[in-house]
Amino acid sequence: METIDLTCEKREVRPKGLVNRLRREGRVPGILYGNSTSATPVALTAMELNARVSTAARQRLIRLKSPSAELDGKHVILKQVQRTPVKGSILHVDFLEVDLSRTLRINVPLKFTGRPAGAIDGGILQPLEREVLVECLPLEIPESVEVDVSPLGVHDVMHVSALKFAGNVRPIFDADYPVVTVLPPTVAEAPAAAAEAAPGEAAPAEGAGGAAPAQPASAEGAGGQAGGGQSGTAKRA
């Protein structure tokens, strides 16, 4: 696994407004957690932090460079990044110290490769998991785990037990959960339904047109009744 160097220094936590002053000076506050040591507040240069640590490479092993002997040479991994909601600027970072001789458990992203066989029939690749929990030595942490989806047909599912892990990397899971599948092609039913509904809509229109001629007949009958009423009135006159 690639190791990157990152410069940092210990920082004070008081007075309370010191964190805001750090950010105005172009630095980012952080915390370093250790398995055998207490949490240590640190500060890093924002420009270097953004250049060295990206979202895609969050699992990289980091070697700290510091004027403080307590921090210099420590190996850490990035555990959490807090960012501003709009610009995405880094507000705070959490580091976890690791022992290079001891295994650890960490989530590693899945990288799907190949074109599924089911795509020929219109199938759609559907990832069900984006990460997998593995156990390995810090220097063996993979940047990603490749998943070859070429054999998958429509409705086929690949489980975590079928994935291949390099070296001594071992997946950790309680159940053989699915990580990716191929969905059947979607069928556009709306146009067909509209086409079937069109004749049904036309039929009532014809019926309504057929009923229309009956209205004049009724009118004539009404006229006859009216005429009869008038003649009766004339006779009485």
The 8 nearest C-alpha neighbors of each residue, nearest first, counted from 0:
[[1, 138, 139, 140, 141, 2, 59, 142],
 [0, 2, 59, 3, 60, 138, 142, 61],
 [3, 1, 60, 61, 59, 0, 62, 4],
 [2, 4, 61, 62, 60, 5, 1, 51],
 [5, 3, 62, 61, 63, 64, 6, 2],
 [4, 6, 63, 64, 62, 7, 3, 61],
 [7, 5, 64, 65, 63, 43, 4, 8],
 [8, 6, 43, 65, 42, 64, 5, 41],
 [9, 7, 41, 42, 65, 10, 67, 66],
 [8, 10, 41, 40, 42, 11, 7, 67],
 [11, 9, 41, 40, 42, 8, 12, 28],
 [10, 12, 13, 9, 40, 17, 14, 41],
 [11, 13, 14, 10, 15, 17, 40, 18],
 [14, 12, 15, 11, 17, 16, 18, 10],
 [13, 15, 17, 16, 12, 11, 18, 20],
 [14, 16, 13, 17, 12, 18, 19, 11],
 [17, 15, 18, 19, 14, 20, 13, 12],
 [16, 18, 20, 19, 15, 14, 21, 13],
 [19, 17, 21, 20, 16, 22, 28, 15],
 [18, 20, 22, 21, 17, 16, 23, 15],
 [21, 19, 17, 23, 18, 22, 24, 16],
 [22, 20, 18, 24, 26, 19, 23, 17],
 [21, 23, 26, 25, 19, 24, 20, 27],
 [22, 24, 20, 25, 21, 19, 26, 18],
 [25, 23, 21, 22, 26, 20, 19, 44],
 [26, 24, 22, 23, 45, 44, 21, 27],
 [25, 27, 44, 45, 22, 21, 43, 24],
 [26, 28, 43, 45, 42, 22, 91, 44],
 [29, 27, 42, 91, 41, 43, 18, 26],
 [28, 30, 92, 41, 91, 93, 42, 40],
 [29, 31, 40, 93, 39, 41, 94, 32],
 [30, 32, 94, 39, 38, 95, 93, 40],
 [33, 31, 38, 95, 96, 94, 30, 37],
 [34, 32, 96, 36, 35, 95, 37, 38],
 [33, 35, 36, 32, 96, 97, 37, 95],
 [34, 36, 33, 37, 32, 96, 38, 97],
 [37, 35, 33, 34, 38, 32, 39, 96],
 [36, 38, 39, 33, 32, 35, 34, 31],
 [37, 39, 32, 31, 30, 33, 36, 40],
 [38, 40, 31, 30, 41, 37, 32, 9],
 [41, 39, 30, 10, 29, 9, 31, 38],
 [42, 40, 9, 10, 29, 8, 30, 28],
 [43, 41, 28, 8, 27, 7, 29, 10],
 [42, 44, 7, 27, 26, 45, 6, 28],
 [43, 45, 26, 47, 46, 48, 27, 25],
 [44, 46, 26, 48, 27, 47, 25, 49],
 [47, 45, 49, 48, 44, 50, 25, 26],
 [48, 46, 50, 44, 49, 45, 51, 5],
 [47, 49, 45, 51, 50, 46, 52, 44],
 [48, 50, 46, 47, 52, 51, 45, 53],
 [51, 49, 47, 48, 52, 46, 53, 45],
 [52, 50, 48, 49, 47, 53, 3, 5],
 [51, 53, 49, 48, 50, 57, 56, 54],
 [52, 54, 56, 55, 57, 49, 51, 50],
 [55, 53, 57, 56, 52, 58, 80, 49],
 [54, 56, 53, 57, 58, 52, 142, 108],
 [57, 55, 53, 54, 58, 59, 52, 142],
 [56, 58, 54, 59, 55, 53, 77, 52],
 [59, 57, 56, 76, 60, 142, 77, 107],
 [60, 58, 57, 56, 61, 2, 1, 76],
 [59, 61, 2, 76, 75, 58, 3, 1],
 [62, 60, 3, 75, 2, 74, 4, 76],
 [63, 61, 74, 4, 73, 72, 3, 5],
 [64, 62, 5, 72, 73, 71, 6, 4],
 [65, 63, 6, 71, 5, 72, 7, 4],
 [64, 66, 71, 67, 7, 8, 6, 70],
 [67, 65, 68, 8, 71, 64, 70, 7],
 [66, 68, 65, 69, 70, 71, 8, 9],
 [69, 67, 71, 70, 66, 65, 72, 64],
 [68, 70, 67, 71, 73, 65, 72, 66],
 [71, 69, 68, 67, 73, 65, 72, 63],
 [70, 72, 65, 64, 68, 63, 73, 67],
 [73, 71, 63, 62, 64, 70, 74, 65],
 [72, 74, 63, 71, 62, 70, 75, 96],
 [75, 73, 62, 61, 97, 96, 63, 72],
 [74, 76, 96, 61, 95, 97, 94, 60],
 [77, 75, 60, 95, 94, 61, 78, 58],
 [76, 78, 94, 79, 93, 57, 95, 75],
 [79, 77, 93, 94, 76, 95, 80, 92],
 [80, 78, 93, 92, 77, 81, 94, 91],
 [79, 81, 92, 91, 82, 93, 89, 78],
 [82, 80, 91, 90, 89, 92, 79, 83],
 [83, 81, 89, 87, 90, 88, 84, 80],
 [82, 84, 87, 88, 85, 86, 89, 90],
 [85, 83, 87, 86, 82, 88, 81, 89],
 [86, 84, 87, 83, 88, 82, 89, 90],
 [85, 87, 88, 83, 84, 82, 89, 90],
 [88, 86, 83, 82, 85, 84, 89, 81],
 [87, 89, 82, 83, 86, 90, 84, 85],
 [90, 88, 82, 81, 91, 87, 83, 80],
 [91, 89, 82, 81, 27, 88, 83, 92],
 [90, 92, 81, 29, 28, 89, 80, 27],
 [93, 91, 29, 80, 79, 81, 30, 94],
 [92, 94, 30, 79, 78, 29, 31, 77],
 [95, 93, 31, 77, 78, 76, 75, 32],
 [96, 94, 32, 75, 76, 31, 33, 97],
 [95, 97, 75, 33, 74, 32, 94, 76],
 [98, 96, 75, 74, 99, 95, 137, 76],
 [97, 99, 100, 101, 96, 74, 137, 102],
 [100, 98, 137, 101, 97, 136, 138, 102],
 [99, 101, 98, 136, 102, 137, 97, 138],
 [102, 100, 98, 99, 136, 103, 137, 97],
 [103, 101, 136, 135, 134, 137, 100, 104],
 [102, 104, 134, 135, 136, 105, 101, 137],
 [105, 103, 134, 133, 132, 135, 102, 106],
 [104, 106, 132, 133, 107, 103, 134, 140],
 [107, 105, 132, 131, 130, 133, 108, 104],
 [106, 108, 130, 131, 143, 132, 105, 109],
 [109, 107, 130, 143, 129, 131, 144, 110],
 [110, 108, 144, 130, 129, 143, 145, 111],
 [109, 111, 145, 144, 146, 143, 112, 108],
 [112, 110, 146, 145, 147, 109, 148, 113],
 [113, 111, 147, 146, 148, 110, 145, 114],
 [114, 112, 149, 148, 147, 115, 111, 146],
 [113, 115, 149, 148, 116, 112, 118, 147],
 [114, 116, 149, 151, 148, 117, 118, 150],
 [117, 115, 152, 118, 151, 149, 150, 119],
 [116, 118, 152, 153, 122, 119, 115, 120],
 [117, 119, 122, 121, 120, 116, 115, 123],
 [120, 118, 117, 121, 116, 122, 115, 152],
 [121, 119, 118, 117, 122, 184, 153, 116],
 [120, 122, 118, 184, 119, 123, 117, 183],
 [123, 121, 118, 183, 184, 117, 182, 153],
 [122, 124, 182, 181, 125, 118, 184, 183],
 [125, 123, 181, 180, 182, 126, 122, 115],
 [124, 126, 180, 181, 179, 123, 127, 182],
 [127, 125, 179, 128, 178, 180, 124, 129],
 [126, 128, 178, 179, 125, 177, 129, 180],
 [129, 127, 178, 126, 130, 179, 131, 177],
 [128, 130, 109, 108, 127, 126, 131, 178],
 [131, 129, 108, 109, 107, 128, 106, 132],
 [130, 132, 106, 107, 133, 108, 109, 129],
 [131, 133, 106, 171, 105, 170, 107, 104],
 [134, 132, 170, 171, 169, 104, 105, 106],
 [133, 135, 104, 169, 103, 168, 170, 102],
 [136, 134, 102, 168, 103, 139, 167, 137],
 [135, 137, 102, 139, 138, 101, 103, 99],
 [138, 136, 139, 140, 99, 135, 102, 103],
 [137, 139, 0, 136, 140, 99, 60, 1],
 [140, 138, 136, 137, 0, 141, 135, 168],
 [141, 139, 137, 138, 0, 135, 142, 136],
 [142, 140, 143, 139, 0, 144, 107, 58],
 [141, 143, 58, 140, 107, 56, 59, 0],
 [144, 142, 108, 141, 109, 107, 110, 145],
 [143, 145, 109, 110, 108, 146, 141, 164],
 [146, 144, 110, 111, 109, 143, 147, 112],
 [145, 147, 111, 110, 112, 148, 162, 144],
 [148, 146, 112, 149, 113, 111, 145, 150],
 [147, 149, 115, 113, 151, 150, 146, 112],
 [148, 150, 115, 114, 113, 151, 147, 116],
 [151, 149, 148, 116, 115, 152, 147, 117],
 [152, 150, 115, 155, 116, 149, 148, 117],
 [151, 153, 117, 116, 155, 154, 115, 181],
 [152, 154, 117, 181, 155, 183, 122, 182],
 [155, 153, 181, 182, 152, 156, 180, 183],
 [156, 154, 152, 151, 153, 180, 181, 157],
 [157, 155, 180, 179, 177, 158, 154, 181],
 [158, 156, 179, 177, 178, 180, 161, 159],
 [159, 157, 177, 160, 178, 176, 161, 175],
 [158, 160, 161, 162, 175, 176, 178, 177],
 [159, 161, 158, 162, 175, 176, 163, 170],
 [162, 160, 159, 158, 157, 163, 146, 175],
 [163, 161, 159, 160, 146, 164, 158, 145],
 [162, 164, 161, 165, 145, 144, 146, 160],
 [165, 163, 168, 162, 166, 169, 144, 167],
 [164, 166, 168, 167, 163, 141, 169, 144],
 [167, 165, 168, 164, 139, 169, 135, 141],
 [166, 168, 169, 135, 165, 139, 164, 136],
 [167, 169, 135, 166, 164, 134, 165, 133],
 [168, 170, 134, 133, 167, 171, 135, 164],
 [171, 169, 133, 132, 134, 172, 168, 131],
 [170, 172, 133, 132, 169, 134, 173, 131],
 [173, 171, 174, 170, 175, 132, 176, 159],
 [174, 172, 175, 171, 176, 170, 159, 132],
 [175, 173, 176, 172, 159, 171, 160, 177],
 [176, 174, 159, 158, 160, 177, 172, 173],
 [175, 177, 174, 158, 159, 178, 172, 160],
 [178, 176, 158, 157, 179, 159, 156, 127],
 [177, 179, 127, 128, 158, 157, 159, 126],
 [180, 178, 126, 127, 157, 125, 156, 177],
 [181, 179, 156, 125, 155, 124, 157, 126],
 [182, 180, 124, 153, 123, 154, 125, 122],
 [181, 183, 123, 122, 154, 153, 124, 180],
 [184, 182, 122, 153, 185, 123, 154, 181],
 [185, 183, 122, 121, 123, 186, 182, 120],
 [184, 186, 183, 187, 121, 122, 182, 123],
 [187, 185, 188, 184, 189, 183, 191, 121],
 [186, 188, 189, 185, 190, 191, 192, 184],
 [189, 187, 191, 190, 186, 192, 193, 185],
 [188, 190, 192, 191, 187, 193, 194, 186],
 [191, 189, 193, 192, 188, 194, 187, 195],
 [192, 190, 194, 193, 188, 189, 195, 187],
 [193, 191, 189, 195, 194, 190, 196, 188],
 [192, 194, 196, 190, 191, 195, 189, 197],
 [195, 193, 191, 197, 192, 196, 190, 198],
 [196, 194, 192, 193, 197, 191, 198, 199],
 [195, 197, 193, 199, 194, 198, 192, 200],
 [196, 198, 200, 194, 199, 195, 193, 201],
 [199, 197, 201, 200, 196, 202, 195, 194],
 [200, 198, 196, 197, 202, 201, 195, 203],
 [199, 201, 197, 198, 202, 203, 196, 204],
 [202, 200, 198, 204, 199, 203, 197, 205],
 [203, 201, 205, 204, 199, 200, 198, 206],
 [204, 202, 206, 205, 201, 207, 200, 199],
 [203, 205, 207, 201, 202, 206, 208, 200],
 [206, 204, 208, 202, 207, 203, 209, 201],
 [207, 205, 203, 209, 208, 204, 210, 202],
 [206, 208, 204, 210, 205, 209, 203, 211],
 [207, 209, 205, 211, 206, 210, 204, 212],
 [210, 208, 206, 207, 211, 205, 212, 213],
 [209, 211, 207, 208, 213, 212, 206, 214],
 [210, 212, 208, 213, 209, 214, 207, 215],
 [213, 211, 214, 210, 215, 209, 216, 208],
 [214, 212, 216, 211, 215, 210, 217, 209],
 [213, 215, 217, 212, 216, 211, 218, 210],
 [216, 214, 218, 217, 213, 212, 219, 211],
 [217, 215, 219, 213, 218, 214, 220, 212],
 [218, 216, 220, 214, 215, 219, 221, 213],
 [217, 219, 215, 221, 216, 220, 222, 214],
 [220, 218, 222, 216, 221, 217, 223, 215],
 [221, 219, 223, 217, 222, 218, 224, 216],
 [220, 222, 218, 224, 219, 223, 217, 225],
 [223, 221, 219, 225, 220, 224, 226, 218],
 [224, 222, 226, 220, 225, 221, 227, 219],
 [223, 225, 227, 221, 222, 226, 228, 220],
 [224, 226, 222, 228, 223, 227, 221, 229],
 [227, 225, 223, 229, 228, 224, 222, 230],
 [228, 226, 224, 230, 225, 229, 223, 231],
 [227, 229, 225, 231, 226, 230, 224, 232],
 [228, 230, 232, 226, 231, 227, 233, 225],
 [231, 229, 233, 232, 227, 228, 234, 226],
 [232, 230, 234, 228, 233, 229, 227, 235],
 [231, 233, 229, 235, 230, 234, 236, 228],
 [234, 232, 236, 230, 235, 231, 229, 228],
 [235, 233, 231, 236, 232, 230, 229, 228],
 [234, 236, 232, 233, 231, 230, 229, 228],
 [235, 233, 234, 232, 231, 230, 229, 228]]
